[in-house]
Amino acid sequence: MKKYTLPVLSVLLFLSCHLRKKEQRKNDPYLVVLGIAQDAGYPQAGCTKECCVKYWEGIEDRKNVTCLGLVIPAEKKLYLFEATPDFTRQWQMLKETSRLADKKVPDCIFLTHAHMGHYTGLIQTGREAMGAHGIAVYTMPRMKNFLEQNGPWKQLVDLGNIRLATLKADSVIWINKEIGVTPFLVPHRDEYSETVGFKIISTHKKILFIPDIDKWQKWDKKITDEIRNTDVAFLDGTFFRDGEIDRNMNEVPHPFVAETMSLFDSLAARERNKIVFIHFNHTNPLLRNTPEKKQTSKRGYRIAYEGMKINL
């Protein structure tokens, strides 16, 4: 048997612990941002403004519609939060980042509501595309009824491409023993379904995901309290300021980023740093390299980008 001196034993012990921690990190679950744009993506159809012209001129990159992926490496499981019009690209991105190239379909999809950017990607699960079988799709009751009663979504249900499961507001769905997802109602334009945000919780982290809400003041919860009780908050950043689009913005209410920052500026720096703006309209300067983007970061807030990872 070899005899080691104390210094050598210390080094070996350090390396052993380091390798164990590295292996643990490798198997830690995480969220990954697969899209950051508003429902219609970037660039947006019919837009002739400078914001989209810069894409067509090759100056800016396209951006996928807002979506999060959840990776659980130890179980080789992949989950989607939203099924967007960019579903094909986002599913491939999720497989690549997780190194699960052979994965055929998501293990589960969670939907927030029935606006075009949040559920229409389900069509890719049908027989014209994936030909999936029994993908679990978690929805609120009105959303479930909408999908069951209206084509082409009804066909996905009838053919068994997707299997609808009902969510209950403020009731947790446990993905495994350590990770749970809790939907909560938020005020939004609910023409076809309720609208929810999600709390994604693990033994180490609490993540808030609210891609769509009308105004913070309309919510029956106090957003500043929610921020204090979470680790990372992906918040609706659709428009940066009032007057950003050529229509009455009361028709499409969202909390302007400028409003949200004014609301949170009194919080400590560590609280502001929890906030990650997401779901940007094509007109939003946070989508591009702009003075507004630099100023937002300078004030202590974060801006979502595709490929951004949050360990759970």
Contacts in CASP RR format, 6 or more apart in sequence:
PFRMAT RR
TARGET T0000
AUTHOR 0000-0000-0000
METHOD contacts of the structure
MODEL  1
MKKYTLPVLSVLLFLSCHLRKKEQRKNDPYLVVLGIAQDAGYPQAGCTKE
CCVKYWEGIEDRKNVTCLGLVIPAEKKLYLFEATPDFTRQWQMLKETSRL
ADKKVPDCIFLTHAHMGHYTGLIQTGREAMGAHGIAVYTMPRMKNFLEQN
GPWKQLVDLGNIRLATLKADSVIWINKEIGVTPFLVPHRDEYSETVGFKI
ISTHKKILFIPDIDKWQKWDKKITDEIRNTDVAFLDGTFFRDGEIDRNMN
EVPHPFVAETMSLFDSLAARERNKIVFIHFNHTNPLLRNTPEKKQTSKRG
YRIAYEGMKINL
4 12 0 8 1.000
25 311 0 8 1.000
26 73 0 8 1.000
27 73 0 8 1.000
27 74 0 8 1.000
28 73 0 8 1.000
28 311 0 8 1.000
28 312 0 8 1.000
29 70 0 8 1.000
29 71 0 8 1.000
29 72 0 8 1.000
29 73 0 8 1.000
29 74 0 8 1.000
29 178 0 8 1.000
29 179 0 8 1.000
29 202 0 8 1.000
29 311 0 8 1.000
29 312 0 8 1.000
30 70 0 8 1.000
30 71 0 8 1.000
30 309 0 8 1.000
30 310 0 8 1.000
30 311 0 8 1.000
30 312 0 8 1.000
31 68 0 8 1.000
31 69 0 8 1.000
31 70 0 8 1.000
31 71 0 8 1.000
31 200 0 8 1.000
31 207 0 8 1.000
31 309 0 8 1.000
31 310 0 8 1.000
31 312 0 8 1.000
32 68 0 8 1.000
32 69 0 8 1.000
32 70 0 8 1.000
32 71 0 8 1.000
32 93 0 8 1.000
32 94 0 8 1.000
32 97 0 8 1.000
32 307 0 8 1.000
32 308 0 8 1.000
32 309 0 8 1.000
32 310 0 8 1.000
33 67 0 8 1.000
33 68 0 8 1.000
33 69 0 8 1.000
33 278 0 8 1.000
33 304 0 8 1.000
33 305 0 8 1.000
33 306 0 8 1.000
33 307 0 8 1.000
33 308 0 8 1.000
33 309 0 8 1.000
34 64 0 8 1.000
34 67 0 8 1.000
34 68 0 8 1.000
34 69 0 8 1.000
34 80 0 8 1.000
34 86 0 8 1.000
34 90 0 8 1.000
34 93 0 8 1.000
34 94 0 8 1.000
34 306 0 8 1.000
34 307 0 8 1.000
35 63 0 8 1.000
35 64 0 8 1.000
35 65 0 8 1.000
35 66 0 8 1.000
35 67 0 8 1.000
35 84 0 8 1.000
35 86 0 8 1.000
35 90 0 8 1.000
35 278 0 8 1.000
35 304 0 8 1.000
35 306 0 8 1.000
36 63 0 8 1.000
36 64 0 8 1.000
36 66 0 8 1.000
36 278 0 8 1.000
36 279 0 8 1.000
36 280 0 8 1.000
36 287 0 8 1.000
36 304 0 8 1.000
36 305 0 8 1.000
36 306 0 8 1.000
37 63 0 8 1.000
37 64 0 8 1.000
37 65 0 8 1.000
37 66 0 8 1.000
37 279 0 8 1.000
37 280 0 8 1.000
37 281 0 8 1.000
37 282 0 8 1.000
37 287 0 8 1.000
38 65 0 8 1.000
38 66 0 8 1.000
38 238 0 8 1.000
38 279 0 8 1.000
38 280 0 8 1.000
38 281 0 8 1.000
38 282 0 8 1.000
38 284 0 8 1.000
39 65 0 8 1.000
39 84 0 8 1.000
39 85 0 8 1.000
39 115 0 8 1.000
39 116 0 8 1.000
39 117 0 8 1.000
39 118 0 8 1.000
40 65 0 8 1.000
40 116 0 8 1.000
40 117 0 8 1.000
40 282 0 8 1.000
41 62 0 8 1.000
41 63 0 8 1.000
41 64 0 8 1.000
41 65 0 8 1.000
41 85 0 8 1.000
41 86 0 8 1.000
41 282 0 8 1.000
42 51 0 8 1.000
42 52 0 8 1.000
42 55 0 8 1.000
42 60 0 8 1.000
42 62 0 8 1.000
42 63 0 8 1.000
42 280 0 8 1.000
42 282 0 8 1.000
42 287 0 8 1.000
43 51 0 8 1.000
43 52 0 8 1.000
43 55 0 8 1.000
43 56 0 8 1.000
43 62 0 8 1.000
43 282 0 8 1.000
44 52 0 8 1.000
44 281 0 8 1.000
44 282 0 8 1.000
46 52 0 8 1.000
47 282 0 8 1.000
49 282 0 8 1.000
49 283 0 8 1.000
51 282 0 8 1.000
51 283 0 8 1.000
51 287 0 8 1.000
51 288 0 8 1.000
52 282 0 8 1.000
54 60 0 8 1.000
54 288 0 8 1.000
55 61 0 8 1.000
55 62 0 8 1.000
60 287 0 8 1.000
60 288 0 8 1.000
63 280 0 8 1.000
63 287 0 8 1.000
63 306 0 8 1.000
64 84 0 8 1.000
64 86 0 8 1.000
64 89 0 8 1.000
64 90 0 8 1.000
64 306 0 8 1.000
65 82 0 8 1.000
65 84 0 8 1.000
65 85 0 8 1.000
65 86 0 8 1.000
65 117 0 8 1.000
66 82 0 8 1.000
66 84 0 8 1.000
66 117 0 8 1.000
66 211 0 8 1.000
66 278 0 8 1.000
66 279 0 8 1.000
67 80 0 8 1.000
67 81 0 8 1.000
67 82 0 8 1.000
67 83 0 8 1.000
67 84 0 8 1.000
67 86 0 8 1.000
67 90 0 8 1.000
68 80 0 8 1.000
68 81 0 8 1.000
68 82 0 8 1.000
68 209 0 8 1.000
68 234 0 8 1.000
69 78 0 8 1.000
69 79 0 8 1.000
69 80 0 8 1.000
69 81 0 8 1.000
69 90 0 8 1.000
69 94 0 8 1.000
70 78 0 8 1.000
70 79 0 8 1.000
70 80 0 8 1.000
70 81 0 8 1.000
70 175 0 8 1.000
70 179 0 8 1.000
70 200 0 8 1.000
70 312 0 8 1.000
71 77 0 8 1.000
71 78 0 8 1.000
71 94 0 8 1.000
71 97 0 8 1.000
71 98 0 8 1.000
72 78 0 8 1.000
72 79 0 8 1.000
72 175 0 8 1.000
72 176 0 8 1.000
72 179 0 8 1.000
73 98 0 8 1.000
75 176 0 8 1.000
76 100 0 8 1.000
76 103 0 8 1.000
77 107 0 8 1.000
77 175 0 8 1.000
78 94 0 8 1.000
78 95 0 8 1.000
78 98 0 8 1.000
78 100 0 8 1.000
78 103 0 8 1.000
78 106 0 8 1.000
78 107 0 8 1.000
79 106 0 8 1.000
79 107 0 8 1.000
79 108 0 8 1.000
79 109 0 8 1.000
79 110 0 8 1.000
79 175 0 8 1.000
80 90 0 8 1.000
80 91 0 8 1.000
80 94 0 8 1.000
80 106 0 8 1.000
80 108 0 8 1.000
80 109 0 8 1.000
80 110 0 8 1.000
81 109 0 8 1.000
81 110 0 8 1.000
81 112 0 8 1.000
81 198 0 8 1.000
81 200 0 8 1.000
81 209 0 8 1.000
82 109 0 8 1.000
82 110 0 8 1.000
82 111 0 8 1.000
82 112 0 8 1.000
82 117 0 8 1.000
82 118 0 8 1.000
82 119 0 8 1.000
82 211 0 8 1.000
83 109 0 8 1.000
83 111 0 8 1.000
83 118 0 8 1.000
83 119 0 8 1.000
83 120 0 8 1.000
83 121 0 8 1.000
83 122 0 8 1.000
83 124 0 8 1.000
83 137 0 8 1.000
84 90 0 8 1.000
84 117 0 8 1.000
84 118 0 8 1.000
84 120 0 8 1.000
84 121 0 8 1.000
85 116 0 8 1.000
85 117 0 8 1.000
85 120 0 8 1.000
85 121 0 8 1.000
87 121 0 8 1.000
87 122 0 8 1.000
87 123 0 8 1.000
87 124 0 8 1.000
88 124 0 8 1.000
88 129 0 8 1.000
91 106 0 8 1.000
91 124 0 8 1.000
93 306 0 8 1.000
93 307 0 8 1.000
94 106 0 8 1.000
95 101 0 8 1.000
95 103 0 8 1.000
97 307 0 8 1.000
97 309 0 8 1.000
104 130 0 8 1.000
104 132 0 8 1.000
105 125 0 8 1.000
105 130 0 8 1.000
105 132 0 8 1.000
105 133 0 8 1.000
105 135 0 8 1.000
106 135 0 8 1.000
107 135 0 8 1.000
107 136 0 8 1.000
108 135 0 8 1.000
108 136 0 8 1.000
108 137 0 8 1.000
108 138 0 8 1.000
108 175 0 8 1.000
109 122 0 8 1.000
109 135 0 8 1.000
109 136 0 8 1.000
109 137 0 8 1.000
109 138 0 8 1.000
109 162 0 8 1.000
110 138 0 8 1.000
110 167 0 8 1.000
110 181 0 8 1.000
110 183 0 8 1.000
110 198 0 8 1.000
111 118 0 8 1.000
111 119 0 8 1.000
111 137 0 8 1.000
111 138 0 8 1.000
111 139 0 8 1.000
111 143 0 8 1.000
112 118 0 8 1.000
112 195 0 8 1.000
112 196 0 8 1.000
112 197 0 8 1.000
112 198 0 8 1.000
112 209 0 8 1.000
112 211 0 8 1.000
112 212 0 8 1.000
113 119 0 8 1.000
113 140 0 8 1.000
113 143 0 8 1.000
113 188 0 8 1.000
113 190 0 8 1.000
113 192 0 8 1.000
113 193 0 8 1.000
113 194 0 8 1.000
113 195 0 8 1.000
113 196 0 8 1.000
113 212 0 8 1.000
114 143 0 8 1.000
114 146 0 8 1.000
114 191 0 8 1.000
114 192 0 8 1.000
114 193 0 8 1.000
115 189 0 8 1.000
115 212 0 8 1.000
118 211 0 8 1.000
118 212 0 8 1.000
119 143 0 8 1.000
119 147 0 8 1.000
119 153 0 8 1.000
122 137 0 8 1.000
122 147 0 8 1.000
122 153 0 8 1.000
122 156 0 8 1.000
122 162 0 8 1.000
123 129 0 8 1.000
123 152 0 8 1.000
123 153 0 8 1.000
123 156 0 8 1.000
124 130 0 8 1.000
125 131 0 8 1.000
125 132 0 8 1.000
125 135 0 8 1.000
125 156 0 8 1.000
125 161 0 8 1.000
125 162 0 8 1.000
126 132 0 8 1.000
126 155 0 8 1.000
126 156 0 8 1.000
126 159 0 8 1.000
126 161 0 8 1.000
127 159 0 8 1.000
127 161 0 8 1.000
130 161 0 8 1.000
131 161 0 8 1.000
132 161 0 8 1.000
132 162 0 8 1.000
133 160 0 8 1.000
133 161 0 8 1.000
134 160 0 8 1.000
134 161 0 8 1.000
134 162 0 8 1.000
134 163 0 8 1.000
135 161 0 8 1.000
135 162 0 8 1.000
135 163 0 8 1.000
136 162 0 8 1.000
136 163 0 8 1.000
136 165 0 8 1.000
137 147 0 8 1.000
137 162 0 8 1.000
137 163 0 8 1.000
137 164 0 8 1.000
137 165 0 8 1.000
138 165 0 8 1.000
138 166 0 8 1.000
138 167 0 8 1.000
138 173 0 8 1.000
138 181 0 8 1.000
139 147 0 8 1.000
139 164 0 8 1.000
139 165 0 8 1.000
139 166 0 8 1.000
139 167 0 8 1.000
139 193 0 8 1.000
140 166 0 8 1.000
140 167 0 8 1.000
140 169 0 8 1.000
140 183 0 8 1.000
140 193 0 8 1.000
140 194 0 8 1.000
140 196 0 8 1.000
141 166 0 8 1.000
141 194 0 8 1.000
142 190 0 8 1.000
142 192 0 8 1.000
142 193 0 8 1.000
142 194 0 8 1.000
143 192 0 8 1.000
143 193 0 8 1.000
143 194 0 8 1.000
144 164 0 8 1.000
144 166 0 8 1.000
146 153 0 8 1.000
146 192 0 8 1.000
146 193 0 8 1.000
147 153 0 8 1.000
147 154 0 8 1.000
147 156 0 8 1.000
147 157 0 8 1.000
147 162 0 8 1.000
147 164 0 8 1.000
148 154 0 8 1.000
148 157 0 8 1.000
148 164 0 8 1.000
155 161 0 8 1.000
156 162 0 8 1.000
157 164 0 8 1.000
167 173 0 8 1.000
167 183 0 8 1.000
167 196 0 8 1.000
168 183 0 8 1.000
169 183 0 8 1.000
169 184 0 8 1.000
169 185 0 8 1.000
169 194 0 8 1.000
169 196 0 8 1.000
170 182 0 8 1.000
170 183 0 8 1.000
170 184 0 8 1.000
171 182 0 8 1.000
171 183 0 8 1.000
172 180 0 8 1.000
172 181 0 8 1.000
172 182 0 8 1.000
172 201 0 8 1.000
173 180 0 8 1.000
173 181 0 8 1.000
173 182 0 8 1.000
174 180 0 8 1.000
175 181 0 8 1.000
178 202 0 8 1.000
178 203 0 8 1.000
179 200 0 8 1.000
179 201 0 8 1.000
179 202 0 8 1.000
179 312 0 8 1.000
180 200 0 8 1.000
180 201 0 8 1.000
180 202 0 8 1.000
181 198 0 8 1.000
181 199 0 8 1.000
181 200 0 8 1.000
181 201 0 8 1.000
182 198 0 8 1.000
182 199 0 8 1.000
182 201 0 8 1.000
183 196 0 8 1.000
183 197 0 8 1.000
183 198 0 8 1.000
184 196 0 8 1.000
184 197 0 8 1.000
184 198 0 8 1.000
184 199 0 8 1.000
184 221 0 8 1.000
185 194 0 8 1.000
185 195 0 8 1.000
185 196 0 8 1.000
186 195 0 8 1.000
186 196 0 8 1.000
186 197 0 8 1.000
186 210 0 8 1.000
186 212 0 8 1.000
186 213 0 8 1.000
186 214 0 8 1.000
186 219 0 8 1.000
187 195 0 8 1.000
187 213 0 8 1.000
187 214 0 8 1.000
187 215 0 8 1.000
187 218 0 8 1.000
187 219 0 8 1.000
188 195 0 8 1.000
188 212 0 8 1.000
188 213 0 8 1.000
188 214 0 8 1.000
189 195 0 8 1.000
189 214 0 8 1.000
189 252 0 8 1.000
189 253 0 8 1.000
195 212 0 8 1.000
195 213 0 8 1.000
197 208 0 8 1.000
197 209 0 8 1.000
197 210 0 8 1.000
197 211 0 8 1.000
198 208 0 8 1.000
198 209 0 8 1.000
199 206 0 8 1.000
199 207 0 8 1.000
199 208 0 8 1.000
199 209 0 8 1.000
199 230 0 8 1.000
200 206 0 8 1.000
200 207 0 8 1.000
200 209 0 8 1.000
200 312 0 8 1.000
201 207 0 8 1.000
202 312 0 8 1.000
204 311 0 8 1.000
204 312 0 8 1.000
205 231 0 8 1.000
205 232 0 8 1.000
205 310 0 8 1.000
205 311 0 8 1.000
205 312 0 8 1.000
206 229 0 8 1.000
206 230 0 8 1.000
206 231 0 8 1.000
206 232 0 8 1.000
207 230 0 8 1.000
207 231 0 8 1.000
207 232 0 8 1.000
207 233 0 8 1.000
207 234 0 8 1.000
207 310 0 8 1.000
207 312 0 8 1.000
208 226 0 8 1.000
208 227 0 8 1.000
208 230 0 8 1.000
208 232 0 8 1.000
208 233 0 8 1.000
208 234 0 8 1.000
208 235 0 8 1.000
209 234 0 8 1.000
210 233 0 8 1.000
210 234 0 8 1.000
210 235 0 8 1.000
210 236 0 8 1.000
211 234 0 8 1.000
211 236 0 8 1.000
211 278 0 8 1.000
211 279 0 8 1.000
212 236 0 8 1.000
212 238 0 8 1.000
212 254 0 8 1.000
212 279 0 8 1.000
213 219 0 8 1.000
213 236 0 8 1.000
213 254 0 8 1.000
213 255 0 8 1.000
214 253 0 8 1.000
214 254 0 8 1.000
214 255 0 8 1.000
215 253 0 8 1.000
215 254 0 8 1.000
215 255 0 8 1.000
216 223 0 8 1.000
216 255 0 8 1.000
216 259 0 8 1.000
216 260 0 8 1.000
216 263 0 8 1.000
223 263 0 8 1.000
224 263 0 8 1.000
224 264 0 8 1.000
224 267 0 8 1.000
226 233 0 8 1.000
227 233 0 8 1.000
227 264 0 8 1.000
227 267 0 8 1.000
227 271 0 8 1.000
227 274 0 8 1.000
227 275 0 8 1.000
228 271 0 8 1.000
230 274 0 8 1.000
231 274 0 8 1.000
232 274 0 8 1.000
232 276 0 8 1.000
232 310 0 8 1.000
233 274 0 8 1.000
233 275 0 8 1.000
233 276 0 8 1.000
234 276 0 8 1.000
234 278 0 8 1.000
234 304 0 8 1.000
235 255 0 8 1.000
235 260 0 8 1.000
235 275 0 8 1.000
235 276 0 8 1.000
235 277 0 8 1.000
235 278 0 8 1.000
236 254 0 8 1.000
236 255 0 8 1.000
236 278 0 8 1.000
236 279 0 8 1.000
237 254 0 8 1.000
237 255 0 8 1.000
237 256 0 8 1.000
237 257 0 8 1.000
237 260 0 8 1.000
237 277 0 8 1.000
237 278 0 8 1.000
237 279 0 8 1.000
237 280 0 8 1.000
237 284 0 8 1.000
237 286 0 8 1.000
238 252 0 8 1.000
238 254 0 8 1.000
238 279 0 8 1.000
238 280 0 8 1.000
238 281 0 8 1.000
238 284 0 8 1.000
239 245 0 8 1.000
239 249 0 8 1.000
239 254 0 8 1.000
239 256 0 8 1.000
239 257 0 8 1.000
239 281 0 8 1.000
239 283 0 8 1.000
239 284 0 8 1.000
240 256 0 8 1.000
240 257 0 8 1.000
240 258 0 8 1.000
240 284 0 8 1.000
240 285 0 8 1.000
240 286 0 8 1.000
240 292 0 8 1.000
241 256 0 8 1.000
241 257 0 8 1.000
241 258 0 8 1.000
242 249 0 8 1.000
242 256 0 8 1.000
243 249 0 8 1.000
244 281 0 8 1.000
244 283 0 8 1.000
244 284 0 8 1.000
245 252 0 8 1.000
245 281 0 8 1.000
245 283 0 8 1.000
257 277 0 8 1.000
257 284 0 8 1.000
257 286 0 8 1.000
257 296 0 8 1.000
260 275 0 8 1.000
260 277 0 8 1.000
261 296 0 8 1.000
261 299 0 8 1.000
261 301 0 8 1.000
264 271 0 8 1.000
264 272 0 8 1.000
264 275 0 8 1.000
264 301 0 8 1.000
265 272 0 8 1.000
265 299 0 8 1.000
269 300 0 8 1.000
272 299 0 8 1.000
272 300 0 8 1.000
272 301 0 8 1.000
273 300 0 8 1.000
273 301 0 8 1.000
273 302 0 8 1.000
275 301 0 8 1.000
275 302 0 8 1.000
276 301 0 8 1.000
276 302 0 8 1.000
276 303 0 8 1.000
276 304 0 8 1.000
276 308 0 8 1.000
277 286 0 8 1.000
277 296 0 8 1.000
277 301 0 8 1.000
277 302 0 8 1.000
277 303 0 8 1.000
277 304 0 8 1.000
278 304 0 8 1.000
280 286 0 8 1.000
280 287 0 8 1.000
285 291 0 8 1.000
285 292 0 8 1.000
285 293 0 8 1.000
286 292 0 8 1.000
286 293 0 8 1.000
286 296 0 8 1.000
286 303 0 8 1.000
293 303 0 8 1.000
296 303 0 8 1.000
297 303 0 8 1.000
END
